[in-house]
Amino acid sequence: MPDFAVSDEKNRWLAARMAELGVREEDLEEQFVRSSGKGGQHVNKSSTCVVLRHRPTGLEVKCMRERSQSVNRFLARRELLEKIADQAGLPTAAMAERERIRRRKARRKRRTAVKQGGSPGENDAP
């Protein structure tokens, strides 16, 4: 597995996550295209955008978040692993974030109901 321009800890995490999900480097098809957006001449002249495709599942991600191709390669793999885990029904960071937001909204709704003099859940639809 190639080392990317991120910390050794992040490279180790990526290798462990790929092994955990059973994704091999040989299963990935990688293309480099020109990015768009901020970055000026550097972005316009170099192919820093990474398009990564997982052949067995057909999932594809496109990453042009950073100006560095190496960092984008890492980020694309991380996003692809997130999609594969989500498709497999495994817990992901995005799922945890959605659950945290759902709990926060429910808590706010209960507080509002109590402030308005009703009991929590009183105004909910049946």
N, CA, C and O atoms as a GROMACS GRO file, in nm:
protein
  504
    1MET      N    1   0.084  -0.118   0.000
    1MET     CA    2   0.000   0.000   0.000
    1MET      C    3   0.088   0.124   0.000
    1MET      O    4   0.184   0.132   0.077
    2PRO      N    5   0.057   0.219  -0.085
    2PRO     CA    6   0.141   0.340  -0.092
    2PRO      C    7   0.122   0.428   0.032
    2PRO      O    8   0.016   0.428   0.094
    3ASP      N    9   0.227   0.501   0.066
    3ASP     CA   10   0.218   0.600   0.173
    3ASP      C   11   0.178   0.733   0.112
    3ASP      O   12   0.229   0.773   0.008
    4PHE      N   13   0.086   0.799   0.178
    4PHE     CA   14   0.036   0.928   0.129
    4PHE      C   15   0.095   1.039   0.213
    4PHE      O   16   0.155   1.014   0.318
    5ALA      N   17   0.079   1.163   0.168
    5ALA     CA   18   0.137   1.278   0.235
    5ALA      C   19   0.054   1.318   0.357
    5ALA      O   20   0.016   1.434   0.372
    6VAL      N   21   0.028   1.221   0.441
    6VAL     CA   22  -0.041   1.245   0.568
    6VAL      C   23   0.042   1.178   0.677
    6VAL      O   24   0.142   1.113   0.647
    7SER      N   25   0.002   1.191   0.801
    7SER     CA   26   0.080   1.135   0.911
    7SER      C   27   0.085   0.982   0.903
    7SER      O   28  -0.002   0.919   0.843
    8ASP      N   29   0.188   0.925   0.965
    8ASP     CA   30   0.202   0.779   0.969
    8ASP      C   31   0.081   0.714   1.036
    8ASP      O   32   0.038   0.605   0.998
    9GLU      N   33   0.028   0.781   1.137
    9GLU     CA   34  -0.088   0.729   1.209
    9GLU      C   35  -0.209   0.716   1.114
    9GLU      O   36  -0.281   0.616   1.118
   10LYS      N   37  -0.230   0.817   1.030
   10LYS     CA   38  -0.342   0.812   0.935
   10LYS      C   39  -0.318   0.705   0.829
   10LYS      O   40  -0.412   0.638   0.788
   11ASN      N   41  -0.194   0.689   0.784
   11ASN     CA   42  -0.164   0.582   0.688
   11ASN      C   43  -0.190   0.445   0.749
   11ASN      O   44  -0.245   0.357   0.683
   12ARG      N   45  -0.151   0.425   0.876
   12ARG     CA   46  -0.178   0.298   0.944
   12ARG      C   47  -0.327   0.276   0.961
   12ARG      O   48  -0.376   0.164   0.942
   13TRP      N   49  -0.402   0.382   0.997
   13TRP     CA   50  -0.546   0.369   1.013
   13TRP      C   51  -0.611   0.327   0.881
   13TRP      O   52  -0.698   0.241   0.879
   14LEU      N   53  -0.567   0.388   0.771
   14LEU     CA   54  -0.624   0.357   0.640
   14LEU      C   55  -0.597   0.210   0.604
   14LEU      O   56  -0.688   0.141   0.556
   15ALA      N   57  -0.476   0.164   0.626
   15ALA     CA   58  -0.442   0.024   0.596
   15ALA      C   59  -0.526  -0.071   0.681
   15ALA      O   60  -0.575  -0.173   0.631
   16ALA      N   61  -0.544  -0.038   0.810
   16ALA     CA   62  -0.623  -0.124   0.898
   16ALA      C   63  -0.770  -0.124   0.857
   16ALA      O   64  -0.834  -0.229   0.858
   17ARG      N   65  -0.823  -0.010   0.821
   17ARG     CA   66  -0.965   0.000   0.780
   17ARG      C   67  -0.988  -0.076   0.650
   17ARG      O   68  -1.091  -0.142   0.633
   18MET      N   69  -0.892  -0.067   0.557
   18MET     CA   70  -0.906  -0.141   0.431
   18MET      C   71  -0.904  -0.292   0.458
   18MET      O   72  -0.982  -0.366   0.398
   19ALA      N   73  -0.817  -0.337   0.546
   19ALA     CA   74  -0.812  -0.479   0.581
   19ALA      C   75  -0.940  -0.523   0.650
   19ALA      O   76  -0.991  -0.632   0.626
   20GLU      N   77  -0.992  -0.437   0.738
   20GLU     CA   78  -1.115  -0.467   0.812
   20GLU      C   79  -1.234  -0.485   0.717
   20GLU      O   80  -1.318  -0.573   0.739
   21LEU      N   81  -1.241  -0.403   0.613
   21LEU     CA   82  -1.352  -0.410   0.518
   21LEU      C   83  -1.323  -0.504   0.401
   21LEU      O   84  -1.410  -0.526   0.317
   22GLY      N   85  -1.203  -0.559   0.396
   22GLY     CA   86  -1.168  -0.652   0.289
   22GLY      C   87  -1.146  -0.585   0.154
   22GLY      O   88  -1.167  -0.646   0.050
   23VAL      N   89  -1.103  -0.460   0.156
   23VAL     CA   90  -1.076  -0.387   0.033
   23VAL      C   91  -0.927  -0.396   0.004
   23VAL      O   92  -0.844  -0.361   0.088
   24ARG      N   93  -0.893  -0.444  -0.115
   24ARG     CA   94  -0.753  -0.456  -0.154
   24ARG      C   95  -0.718  -0.344  -0.251
   24ARG      O   96  -0.804  -0.292  -0.323
   25GLU      N   97  -0.592  -0.308  -0.252
   25GLU     CA   98  -0.545  -0.201  -0.340
   25GLU      C   99  -0.565  -0.241  -0.487
   25GLU      O  100  -0.588  -0.155  -0.573
   26GLU      N  101  -0.558  -0.371  -0.515
   26GLU     CA  102  -0.576  -0.420  -0.653
   26GLU      C  103  -0.720  -0.402  -0.701
   26GLU      O  104  -0.744  -0.397  -0.821
   27ASP      N  105  -0.815  -0.392  -0.608
   27ASP     CA  106  -0.956  -0.375  -0.643
   27ASP      C  107  -0.990  -0.231  -0.681
   27ASP      O  108  -1.100  -0.204  -0.728
   28LEU      N  109  -0.896  -0.140  -0.660
   28LEU     CA  110  -0.923   0.001  -0.682
   28LEU      C  111  -0.871   0.046  -0.818
   28LEU      O  112  -0.760   0.012  -0.859
   29GLU      N  113  -0.954   0.122  -0.887
   29GLU     CA  114  -0.916   0.181  -1.015
   29GLU      C  115  -0.906   0.332  -0.991
   29GLU      O  116  -1.002   0.396  -0.949
   30GLU      N  117  -0.788   0.386  -1.019
   30GLU     CA  118  -0.761   0.526  -0.984
   30GLU      C  119  -0.733   0.607  -1.111
   30GLU      O  120  -0.656   0.565  -1.197
   31GLN      N  121  -0.798   0.723  -1.121
   31GLN     CA  122  -0.774   0.814  -1.232
   31GLN      C  123  -0.744   0.953  -1.175
   31GLN      O  124  -0.791   0.989  -1.067
   32PHE      N  125  -0.667   1.029  -1.249
   32PHE     CA  126  -0.634   1.165  -1.208
   32PHE      C  127  -0.683   1.260  -1.316
   32PHE      O  128  -0.649   1.246  -1.433
   33VAL      N  129  -0.762   1.357  -1.275
   33VAL     CA  130  -0.815   1.456  -1.368
   33VAL      C  131  -0.790   1.596  -1.311
   33VAL      O  132  -0.750   1.610  -1.196
   34ARG      N  133  -0.812   1.694  -1.392
   34ARG     CA  134  -0.791   1.831  -1.346
   34ARG      C  135  -0.898   1.872  -1.247
   34ARG      O  136  -1.016   1.843  -1.265
   35SER      N  137  -0.855   1.939  -1.143
   35SER     CA  138  -0.947   1.989  -1.042
   35SER      C  139  -1.010   2.118  -1.089
   35SER      O  140  -0.976   2.172  -1.195
   36SER      N  141  -1.101   2.167  -1.009
   36SER     CA  142  -1.160   2.298  -1.034
   36SER      C  143  -1.166   2.371  -0.902
   36SER      O  144  -1.146   2.311  -0.796
   37GLY      N  145  -1.194   2.499  -0.907
   37GLY     CA  146  -1.209   2.576  -0.784
   37GLY      C  147  -1.082   2.648  -0.746
   37GLY      O  148  -1.000   2.682  -0.832
   38LYS      N  149  -1.065   2.672  -0.616
   38LYS     CA  150  -0.953   2.750  -0.565
   38LYS      C  151  -0.822   2.678  -0.587
   38LYS      O  152  -0.817   2.555  -0.593
   39GLY      N  153  -0.716   2.753  -0.600
   39GLY     CA  154  -0.585   2.695  -0.617
   39GLY      C  155  -0.506   2.763  -0.726
   39GLY      O  156  -0.385   2.744  -0.737
   40GLY      N  157  -0.574   2.841  -0.806
   40GLY     CA  158  -0.505   2.921  -0.908
   40GLY      C  159  -0.437   2.838  -1.014
   40GLY      O  160  -0.488   2.734  -1.056
   41GLN      N  161  -0.320   2.884  -1.057
   41GLN     CA  162  -0.248   2.821  -1.167
   41GLN      C  163  -0.212   2.676  -1.136
   41GLN      O  164  -0.214   2.592  -1.225
   42HIS      N  165  -0.180   2.647  -1.012
   42HIS     CA  166  -0.143   2.510  -0.974
   42HIS      C  167  -0.255   2.412  -1.007
   42HIS      O  168  -0.230   2.306  -1.065
   43VAL      N  169  -0.376   2.447  -0.971
   43VAL     CA  170  -0.491   2.359  -0.995
   43VAL      C  171  -0.521   2.350  -1.144
   43VAL      O  172  -0.561   2.245  -1.193
   44ASN      N  173  -0.503   2.459  -1.216
   44ASN     CA  174  -0.535   2.460  -1.358
   44ASN      C  175  -0.436   2.380  -1.442
   44ASN      O  176  -0.472   2.334  -1.550
   45LYS      N  177  -0.313   2.364  -1.395
   45LYS     CA  178  -0.211   2.298  -1.475
   45LYS      C  179  -0.182   2.155  -1.434
   45LYS      O  180  -0.119   2.081  -1.510
   46SER      N  181  -0.226   2.113  -1.317
   46SER     CA  182  -0.194   1.977  -1.271
   46SER      C  183  -0.322   1.898  -1.245
   46SER      O  184  -0.427   1.955  -1.217
   47SER      N  185  -0.310   1.768  -1.256
   47SER     CA  186  -0.425   1.680  -1.235
   47SER      C  187  -0.426   1.634  -1.090
   47SER      O  188  -0.374   1.527  -1.058
   48THR      N  189  -0.486   1.714  -1.003
   48THR     CA  190  -0.487   1.681  -0.860
   48THR      C  191  -0.616   1.615  -0.816
   48THR      O  192  -0.622   1.562  -0.705
   49CYS      N  193  -0.718   1.616  -0.898
   49CYS     CA  194  -0.845   1.552  -0.863
   49CYS      C  195  -0.831   1.401  -0.880
   49CYS      O  196  -0.778   1.354  -0.982
   50VAL      N  197  -0.877   1.326  -0.782
   50VAL     CA  198  -0.866   1.180  -0.785
   50VAL      C  199  -1.005   1.120  -0.800
   50VAL      O  200  -1.096   1.152  -0.723
   51VAL      N  201  -1.020   1.033  -0.898
   51VAL     CA  202  -1.144   0.958  -0.917
   51VAL      C  203  -1.109   0.813  -0.883
   51VAL      O  204  -1.026   0.752  -0.949
   52LEU      N  205  -1.173   0.761  -0.780
   52LEU     CA  206  -1.141   0.628  -0.731
   52LEU      C  207  -1.263   0.539  -0.743
   52LEU      O  208  -1.372   0.575  -0.699
   53ARG      N  209  -1.246   0.422  -0.804
   53ARG     CA  210  -1.357   0.330  -0.826
   53ARG      C  211  -1.322   0.195  -0.767
   53ARG      O  212  -1.213   0.143  -0.789
   54HIS      N  213  -1.416   0.138  -0.690
   54HIS     CA  214  -1.400   0.005  -0.634
   54HIS      C  215  -1.466  -0.093  -0.729
   54HIS      O  216  -1.589  -0.097  -0.738
   55ARG      N  217  -1.387  -0.172  -0.801
   55ARG     CA  218  -1.440  -0.259  -0.906
   55ARG      C  219  -1.546  -0.358  -0.857
   55ARG      O  220  -1.649  -0.371  -0.923
   56PRO      N  221  -1.525  -0.430  -0.746
   56PRO     CA  222  -1.626  -0.529  -0.705
   56PRO      C  223  -1.765  -0.470  -0.676
   56PRO      O  224  -1.866  -0.533  -0.708
   57THR      N  225  -1.771  -0.352  -0.617
   57THR     CA  226  -1.901  -0.294  -0.582
   57THR      C  227  -1.948  -0.190  -0.684
   57THR      O  228  -2.067  -0.160  -0.691
   58GLY      N  229  -1.856  -0.136  -0.762
   58GLY     CA  230  -1.891  -0.032  -0.858
   58GLY      C  231  -1.904   0.106  -0.797
   58GLY      O  232  -1.942   0.201  -0.865
   59LEU      N  233  -1.874   0.119  -0.668
   59LEU     CA  234  -1.882   0.249  -0.602
   59LEU      C  235  -1.769   0.339  -0.651
   59LEU      O  236  -1.658   0.293  -0.677
   60GLU      N  237  -1.799   0.468  -0.663
   60GLU     CA  238  -1.701   0.562  -0.715
   60GLU      C  239  -1.705   0.691  -0.634
   60GLU      O  240  -1.812   0.739  -0.597
   61VAL      N  241  -1.588   0.746  -0.607
   61VAL     CA  242  -1.579   0.875  -0.539
   61VAL      C  243  -1.484   0.966  -0.618
   61VAL      O  244  -1.394   0.920  -0.688
   62LYS      N  245  -1.507   1.093  -0.604
   62LYS     CA  246  -1.425   1.194  -0.670
   62LYS      C  247  -1.382   1.293  -0.562
   62LYS      O  248  -1.466   1.349  -0.492
   63CYS      N  249  -1.254   1.314  -0.550
   63CYS     CA  250  -1.203   1.400  -0.444
   63CYS      C  251  -1.110   1.507  -0.500
   63CYS      O  252  -1.007   1.475  -0.560
   64MET      N  253  -1.147   1.633  -0.481
   64MET     CA  254  -1.062   1.744  -0.522
   64MET      C  255  -1.059   1.850  -0.412
   64MET      O  256  -1.056   1.970  -0.440
   65ARG      N  257  -1.060   1.803  -0.289
   65ARG     CA  258  -1.069   1.893  -0.175
   65ARG      C  259  -0.940   1.971  -0.151
   65ARG      O  260  -0.944   2.089  -0.114
   66GLU      N  261  -0.826   1.907  -0.172
   66GLU     CA  262  -0.696   1.970  -0.145
   66GLU      C  263  -0.620   1.996  -0.274
   66GLU      O  264  -0.657   1.946  -0.380
   67ARG      N  265  -0.515   2.075  -0.264
   67ARG     CA  266  -0.432   2.105  -0.381
   67ARG      C  267  -0.331   1.994  -0.408
   67ARG      O  268  -0.275   1.987  -0.517
   68SER      N  269  -0.308   1.909  -0.311
   68SER     CA  270  -0.210   1.802  -0.324
   68SER      C  271  -0.277   1.674  -0.374
   68SER      O  272  -0.378   1.630  -0.319
   69GLN      N  273  -0.220   1.615  -0.478
   69GLN     CA  274  -0.274   1.491  -0.531
   69GLN      C  275  -0.262   1.378  -0.429
   69GLN      O  276  -0.353   1.297  -0.416
   70SER      N  277  -0.152   1.374  -0.357
   70SER     CA  278  -0.131   1.267  -0.259
   70SER      C  279  -0.235   1.272  -0.147
   70SER      O  280  -0.288   1.169  -0.106
   71VAL      N  281  -0.262   1.392  -0.098
   71VAL     CA  282  -0.363   1.406   0.008
   71VAL      C  283  -0.501   1.369  -0.047
   71VAL      O  284  -0.581   1.306   0.022
   72ASN      N  285  -0.529   1.409  -0.170
   72ASN     CA  286  -0.658   1.374  -0.231
   72ASN      C  287  -0.671   1.224  -0.250
   72ASN      O  288  -0.781   1.170  -0.238
   73ARG      N  289  -0.561   1.155  -0.278
   73ARG     CA  290  -0.566   1.009  -0.290
   73ARG      C  291  -0.605   0.947  -0.156
   73ARG      O  292  -0.686   0.854  -0.153
   74PHE      N  293  -0.550   0.998  -0.046
   74PHE     CA  294  -0.586   0.949   0.086
   74PHE      C  295  -0.732   0.977   0.117
   74PHE      O  296  -0.805   0.889   0.162
   75LEU      N  297  -0.776   1.100   0.092
   75LEU     CA  298  -0.913   1.139   0.122
   75LEU      C  299  -1.014   1.060   0.038
   75LEU      O  300  -1.121   1.023   0.087
   76ALA      N  301  -0.979   1.033  -0.088
   76ALA     CA  302  -1.068   0.954  -0.174
   76ALA      C  303  -1.084   0.813  -0.120
   76ALA      O  304  -1.194   0.758  -0.119
   77ARG      N  305  -0.974   0.754  -0.075
   77ARG     CA  306  -0.983   0.619  -0.018
   77ARG      C  307  -1.067   0.620   0.110
   77ARG      O  308  -1.146   0.529   0.133
   78ARG      N  309  -1.050   0.722   0.191
   78ARG     CA  310  -1.127   0.732   0.314
   78ARG      C  311  -1.277   0.743   0.284
   78ARG      O  312  -1.359   0.678   0.349
   79GLU      N  313  -1.313   0.827   0.185
   79GLU     CA  314  -1.454   0.842   0.147
   79GLU      C  315  -1.510   0.713   0.089
   79GLU      O  316  -1.624   0.676   0.116
   80LEU      N  317  -1.429   0.644   0.008
   80LEU     CA  318  -1.473   0.519  -0.051
   80LEU      C  319  -1.497   0.413   0.056
   80LEU      O  320  -1.596   0.340   0.049
   81LEU      N  321  -1.409   0.405   0.154
   81LEU     CA  322  -1.427   0.310   0.263
   81LEU      C  323  -1.553   0.342   0.342
   81LEU      O  324  -1.623   0.252   0.389
   82GLU      N  325  -1.582   0.470   0.358
   82GLU     CA  326  -1.704   0.512   0.428
   82GLU      C  327  -1.828   0.464   0.351
   82GLU      O  328  -1.923   0.414   0.412
   83LYS      N  329  -1.825   0.479   0.219
   83LYS     CA  330  -1.938   0.433   0.137
   83LYS      C  331  -1.954   0.282   0.142
   83LYS      O  332  -2.066   0.231   0.149
   84ILE      N  333  -1.842   0.209   0.138
   84ILE     CA  334  -1.847   0.064   0.141
   84ILE      C  335  -1.902   0.016   0.275
   84ILE      O  336  -1.984  -0.075   0.279
   85ALA      N  337  -1.856   0.078   0.383
   85ALA     CA  338  -1.906   0.041   0.516
   85ALA      C  339  -2.054   0.073   0.530
   85ALA      O  340  -2.129  -0.004   0.589
   86ASP      N  341  -2.096   0.186   0.476
   86ASP     CA  342  -2.237   0.224   0.481
   86ASP      C  343  -2.322   0.124   0.404
   86ASP      O  344  -2.430   0.086   0.448
   87GLN      N  345  -2.274   0.083   0.288
   87GLN     CA  346  -2.347  -0.013   0.206
   87GLN      C  347  -2.356  -0.149   0.276
   87GLN      O  348  -2.456  -0.220   0.262
   88ALA      N  349  -2.252  -0.184   0.352
   88ALA     CA  350  -2.251  -0.311   0.423
   88ALA      C  351  -2.331  -0.304   0.554
   88ALA      O  352  -2.349  -0.406   0.620
   89GLY      N  353  -2.377  -0.185   0.590
   89GLY     CA  354  -2.455  -0.170   0.713
   89GLY      C  355  -2.370  -0.158   0.838
   89GLY      O  356  -2.421  -0.170   0.949
   90LEU      N  357  -2.242  -0.134   0.822
   90LEU     CA  358  -2.153  -0.118   0.936
   90LEU      C  359  -2.158   0.026   0.986
   90LEU      O  360  -2.189   0.117   0.909
   91PRO      N  361  -2.129   0.048   1.113
   91PRO     CA  362  -2.131   0.186   1.165
   91PRO      C  363  -2.023   0.271   1.100
   91PRO      O  364  -1.909   0.227   1.082
   92THR      N  365  -2.060   0.393   1.065
   92THR     CA  366  -1.966   0.487   1.003
   92THR      C  367  -1.970   0.619   1.077
   92THR      O  368  -2.057   0.642   1.160
   93ALA      N  369  -1.876   0.704   1.046
   93ALA     CA  370  -1.870   0.835   1.110
   93ALA      C  371  -1.992   0.919   1.070
   93ALA      O  372  -2.044   0.995   1.152
   94ALA      N  373  -2.036   0.905   0.946
   94ALA     CA  374  -2.154   0.980   0.900
   94ALA      C  375  -2.279   0.935   0.974
   94ALA      O  376  -2.364   1.017   1.009
   95MET      N  377  -2.290   0.806   0.998
   95MET     CA  378  -2.406   0.754   1.073
   95MET      C  379  -2.405   0.807   1.217
   95MET      O  380  -2.510   0.845   1.270
   96ALA      N  381  -2.289   0.810   1.278
   96ALA     CA  382  -2.277   0.860   1.415
   96ALA      C  383  -2.315   1.008   1.420
   96ALA      O  384  -2.382   1.051   1.514
   97GLU      N  385  -2.274   1.084   1.320
   97GLU     CA  386  -2.307   1.226   1.315
   97GLU      C  387  -2.457   1.246   1.299
   97GLU      O  388  -2.516   1.330   1.366
   98ARG      N  389  -2.520   1.168   1.210
   98ARG     CA  390  -2.666   1.179   1.192
   98ARG      C  391  -2.740   1.144   1.320
   98ARG      O  392  -2.839   1.209   1.354
   99GLU      N  393  -2.693   1.041   1.391
   99GLU     CA  394  -2.757   1.002   1.517
   99GLU      C  395  -2.741   1.110   1.622
   99GLU      O  396  -2.835   1.138   1.698
  100ARG      N  397  -2.624   1.172   1.628
  100ARG     CA  398  -2.600   1.280   1.725
  100ARG      C  399  -2.693   1.398   1.697
  100ARG      O  400  -2.749   1.456   1.790
  101ILE      N  401  -2.711   1.433   1.570
  101ILE     CA  402  -2.800   1.543   1.533
  101ILE      C  403  -2.944   1.507   1.565
  101ILE      O  404  -3.020   1.592   1.614
  102ARG      N  405  -2.985   1.382   1.539
  102ARG     CA  406  -3.122   1.338   1.568
  102ARG      C  407  -3.151   1.349   1.718
  102ARG      O  408  -3.258   1.396   1.757
  103ARG      N  409  -3.056   1.304   1.802
  103ARG     CA  410  -3.075   1.314   1.947
  103ARG      C  411  -3.084   1.458   1.993
  103ARG      O  412  -3.164   1.491   2.080
  104ARG      N  413  -3.001   1.545   1.934
  104ARG     CA  414  -3.002   1.686   1.972
  104ARG      C  415  -3.136   1.750   1.937
  104ARG      O  416  -3.191   1.827   2.016
  105LYS      N  417  -3.190   1.719   1.819
  105LYS     CA  418  -3.320   1.773   1.778
  105LYS      C  419  -3.431   1.724   1.870
  105LYS      O  420  -3.520   1.800   1.907
  106ALA      N  421  -3.426   1.596   1.906
  106ALA     CA  422  -3.528   1.541   1.995
  106ALA      C  423  -3.522   1.609   2.132
  106ALA      O  424  -3.625   1.640   2.191
  107ARG      N  425  -3.402   1.632   2.182
  107ARG     CA  426  -3.385   1.699   2.312
  107ARG      C  427  -3.441   1.841   2.306
  107ARG      O  428  -3.509   1.884   2.398
  108ARG      N  429  -3.411   1.912   2.198
  108ARG     CA  430  -3.463   2.049   2.183
  108ARG      C  431  -3.615   2.049   2.174
  108ARG      O  432  -3.681   2.137   2.230
  109LYS      N  433  -3.670   1.952   2.106
  109LYS     CA  434  -3.815   1.943   2.092
  109LYS      C  435  -3.881   1.920   2.228
  109LYS      O  436  -3.983   1.980   2.260
  110ARG      N  437  -3.820   1.832   2.308
  110ARG     CA  438  -3.874   1.807   2.442
  110ARG      C  439  -3.867   1.932   2.529
  110ARG      O  440  -3.962   1.965   2.600
  111ARG      N  441  -3.754   2.003   2.523
  111ARG     CA  442  -3.739   2.125   2.603
  111ARG      C  443  -3.841   2.231   2.563
  111ARG      O  444  -3.898   2.299   2.648
  112THR      N  445  -3.864   2.245   2.433
  112THR     CA  446  -3.962   2.342   2.384
  112THR      C  447  -4.101   2.306   2.433
  112THR      O  448  -4.177   2.394   2.474
  113ALA      N  449  -4.135   2.178   2.428
  113ALA     CA  450  -4.267   2.134   2.472
  113ALA      C  451  -4.286   2.163   2.621
  113ALA      O  452  -4.394   2.205   2.662
  114VAL      N  453  -4.184   2.140   2.700
  114VAL     CA  454  -4.193   2.165   2.844
  114VAL      C  455  -4.206   2.315   2.870
  114VAL      O  456  -4.284   2.355   2.957
  115LYS      N  457  -4.132   2.399   2.797
  115LYS     CA  458  -4.140   2.543   2.815
  115LYS      C  459  -4.278   2.597   2.781
  115LYS      O  460  -4.326   2.692   2.842
  116GLN      N  461  -4.341   2.535   2.682
  116GLN     CA  462  -4.473   2.583   2.638
  116GLN      C  463  -4.587   2.527   2.722
  116GLN      O  464  -4.704   2.550   2.693
  117GLY      N  465  -4.553   2.454   2.826
  117GLY     CA  466  -4.653   2.408   2.920
  117GLY      C  467  -4.713   2.272   2.889
  117GLY      O  468  -4.795   2.224   2.966
  118GLY      N  469  -4.677   2.211   2.782
  118GLY     CA  470  -4.729   2.079   2.749
  118GLY      C  471  -4.631   1.972   2.793
  118GLY      O  472  -4.520   2.000   2.838
  119SER      N  473  -4.674   1.852   2.778
  119SER     CA  474  -4.582   1.741   2.808
  119SER      C  475  -4.510   1.703   2.679
  119SER      O  476  -4.563   1.724   2.570
  120PRO      N  477  -4.392   1.648   2.692
  120PRO     CA  478  -4.317   1.609   2.572
  120PRO      C  479  -4.395   1.507   2.490
  120PRO      O  480  -4.449   1.411   2.545
  121GLY      N  481  -4.401   1.528   2.362
  121GLY     CA  482  -4.471   1.435   2.274
  121GLY      C  483  -4.620   1.461   2.262
  121GLY      O  484  -4.689   1.388   2.191
  122GLU      N  485  -4.670   1.563   2.330
  122GLU     CA  486  -4.815   1.590   2.330
  122GLU      C  487  -4.862   1.638   2.193
  122GLU      O  488  -4.972   1.604   2.149
  123ASN      N  489  -4.778   1.719   2.125
  123ASN     CA  490  -4.818   1.776   1.996
  123ASN      C  491  -4.774   1.692   1.878
  123ASN      O  492  -4.791   1.732   1.763
  124ASP      N  493  -4.717   1.575   1.905
  124ASP     CA  494  -4.671   1.489   1.796
  124ASP      C  495  -4.791   1.429   1.724
  124ASP      O  496  -4.897   1.407   1.782
  125ALA      N  497  -4.770   1.404   1.597
  125ALA     CA  498  -4.876   1.338   1.516
  125ALA      C  499  -4.885   1.192   1.558
  125ALA      O  500  -4.785   1.131   1.594
  126PRO      N  501  -5.006   1.136   1.553
  126PRO     CA  502  -5.022   0.995   1.595
  126PRO      C  503  -4.958   0.898   1.503
  126PRO      O  504  -4.964   0.777   1.526
   0.00000   0.00000   0.00000
